[in-house]
Amino acid sequence: MSGVGAKTGTAEEGDHTNGWLTAYDSRISVAALVEGGSSGVDSAGYVVRRLLGGS
């Protein structure tokens, strides 16, 4: 899909993991960070999906 993208990531911090995700299209961009999340897609992905109106 042209003009649409997303990137997930995981960051180790001390004794826990943080998951993040950024996404964009031609109209909007969003980002989420979940401290203590398992990974970007498995934690922050759900936050972004809910924010954008998905179930």
QUINORVEN-V998680 format. One record per pair of residues at least 6 apart in sequence whose ideal C-beta (glycine too) atoms are under 7 Angstrom apart, sorted by the first residue. I is the first residue (numbers start at 1). J is the second residue. D is the distance in Angstrom with one decimal. If there is no record, write none. Layout:
BEGIN
i: (I,I)
j: (J,J)
d: (D,D)
END
This chain:
BEGIN
i: (3,3,4,5,6,6,6,7,8,8,8,8,8,9,9,10,10,10,10,11,16,17,17,18,18,18,18,18,19,19,19,19,19,19,19,19,20,20,20,20,21,21,21,21,21,21,22,22,23,23,30,30,30,32,32,32,33,34,34,34,37,37)
j: (25,26,25,24,21,22,23,22,21,39,40,41,45,20,40,17,19,39,40,18,36,37,38,33,34,35,36,37,34,37,38,39,40,42,43,44,32,33,40,44,32,40,41,44,45,48,29,31,30,48,48,51,52,44,47,48,44,43,44,47,43,44)
d: (6.1,4.8,4.7,5.8,6.5,6.7,3.9,5.4,4.8,7.0,2.8,4.9,6.6,4.9,5.0,5.8,5.7,4.9,5.9,4.6,5.0,6.5,6.4,6.2,6.6,5.2,7.0,6.0,4.9,3.3,6.2,4.8,4.5,6.6,3.8,4.7,6.5,4.6,5.3,5.1,5.5,4.7,6.9,3.9,5.2,5.3,7.0,4.4,5.5,5.6,5.4,6.0,6.8,4.1,4.1,5.0,6.4,4.0,4.8,6.4,2.8,6.1)
END
